[in-house]
Amino acid sequence: GGTFIAQLIPILLQPVLKRLFTVEEFGVFDIYFRSVGLLAIVFSLKYEKAIILSKTKQDAVSIYLGILFLGTLSFLVTELILVVLSSIGIEFKGIPESYSLIIYLIPLSALFFTMNLSSQLMFIRQKRFIASSSLKIYRRGSEGIIQTASGAAGSFWGLPLGETAGSFTAALTGFLRLRKDLRKELPENLRASIKANAKKYAEFPRYAFASNLLNTFVLSALTFQIFAKFSLQEVGYAELTQRMLAVPSALIGVSLGQLILQRFSEAYNNRASVKRLFAGFLVFGLMIAIPFFVTIFFWGPEIFGWVFGGEWTVSGTYATYLVSSWSLLIIISPLGQILIGLHKIKINSFWEIGKFLIIVSLFVFPFETIASYLKVYNLLLIFIYLSYLIIILWNIRNYEREIR
């Protein structure tokens, strides 16, 4: 419920924002937003997943503080690299000069995003789901206020600054709420504890880091490939398409994935059966995906044009090309946390690598129109996620055999 409220804020604001900013400005913002997501994974090396899997409160605290230190150090190094590249004349082509300074905002936003996600997982581990959801509400609320106000004033910069300020608000709130727990459960030798847990959960940077980075790139590949093959304006249209297709996942997907990870990790530690858990989460995904698919497939352009303005019917047309694969993503993507919960990190990583190789191959092939590109992209995603479901079912079957 908390996640639903938090994600409803930017969704309800989209009809307003789409009339305040241009298609090109949303194209630039989408490239910025996707870059933040990729860099945030680099900053944490995916150690935040270990917060839930850790067996003691002291270990969870040391992992959390270790992530904050790693993220801050990574942020400083990244900003330094960007300054050095700029000083020797290396430019980032494709982005208009009037938006070029946005590159320096990406590392800061990635740092706040990492801190916010780590705090959410600390609350999830403690089963404080309301506290976790409230961070999302603070983030989206402050983000929406800044973006709307700047749009009304005619300034593009409210889009990226709003996103950064929202992550900062959530990160700071989460840290302040956790400070009592951090002091209470602080290990006597924090440095040694951080090192020990970094070694204990080294599978995350070795396997989960690469796989999650590739997975995030795959989800962002649509933006980067359209930018490389077509134009910023097409990126802007596709931004709205992806945002609206991601509505079900945005409303429940992240929290559902975190909940699946927590429940399956608990079942794994207790050597309990997971068949009913899997069936329940699968049915829940189907109940959301089926009506969503029917609505977008048959009435996508009309809905987009009516809600966001006639200019955005193009985004609705793009949505009809992609809705079948995104409906599968709604169902299957959160279930991928089952492999983490069952400690099948390597298997999950190998699948992520395969998915990356398939999607990145589209960079090589030319396409005459964006419609032909989107249709091929859709078919590849359908194949990818059906194979993922088979892998998940196979590992559940093996786990049930083991506990019997």
C-alpha positions, 0 to 999 in steps of 0.5 A: 500500500505504501509503495502504491501511494509513493508510485501513484504520485509521479504517475498522477503528475505525468499529465501535468509534466508532459504539458510543461516540458518538451519531448526533447527535454524528457529524452534528455532526462530519460538518458540521465535517469537510466545512467543514474540507475546503472551507476548506483549499481557500481557504487554498491557492488550489490552488497545491499542484498546481503543486508537481508541475508545476514543472520545477525543485526551486527552484520546487517549494520556493518554491511549497511555502513560499509555500503555508505562508505563505498558509495561515498568513495565511489561518488568522489572518484567518479566526479574527479574522473568527469572533471579530469575528462572535461579538462582534457577536452573529452566531450560527451556527444549527443546531448545538446550543449545547453544540457551538458552540465547534467553529467555532473549531477548523475554521480550525486543522484546515484549516491543518494539512490544507493543510500536510500535503497540500503535503508529500505532493505534495512527496514525490510529485514526488520519487517518494518514495511511501513517505514520502508514504504514511507521513504518512497513516499518522501522521495516521490513527494519532494521530487514531484513538487520540485519538478512541477514548480520548475516546469511551471517556471519554464526551467528544464533543470527541475526534472533532474534536480527533482529526482536528485532531491527526492533521493536525498530526502529519502536517504537522509530520512532513512539514515536518521530513522536507523541511527538508534539501531546503528548505535545499538548494534554497532560492532565493537570493531567496525572495520574488521566486521565490514571486511569480514562481511565483504569477504563472506558475501563476496558472491554479490560483487563477483556474480550479482553485481555483473548480472544486475548491472547487465540486467539494468542495462538491458532495461535501459537498452531501449533508451540508449539504442533509440538514442543511438539509432534515431533521435532525442525526440524519439527517446522522449516519446519512448520515455513515456511509453516505458514509464506507463508500461512500467506502472504495474511494476512501479506500483508493486514490483520492487516491493513485491520483489523485496517481499519475495526475497525475504519470504524465500530467504526465510523459508530457505533458512528453515528448510521449508517448502516454497511451492505455495509461496511461488504459486501465490506470487505467480497468481498475483502477478497474473491478476495484474498483468492480464487486464493491463495487457488487454487495456494497452493492446486495444486502446493504447494510442487513444488513452495516451492521447487523451491523458497526456495530449495529442502529441503523445499518441505516438507513445501509445502506439509504441506501447502496443508494440511492447505491451506483451513483453512488459506484461510478462516482465510484470509477472516474472521479473519479481520472481527472479528474487526466488533464485537469490533467496534460494542462494542460486546467485550464479545461475541467476547471473548466467541468465542475466549475462545471456539476456544482456548478450541477446539485447545488446546484439540489437546495437549491431543491426540497422533498422529502417524504422523505430516500429520495426526495431520495437517489434524485434525488441519485444519478441526477444524480451518474450523469449528471454522472460519465458526462459527465466520462468523455466529456470525458476521452476527448475530450481524450485523443483530441485530445492523441494527434492533436497528438503524431502 
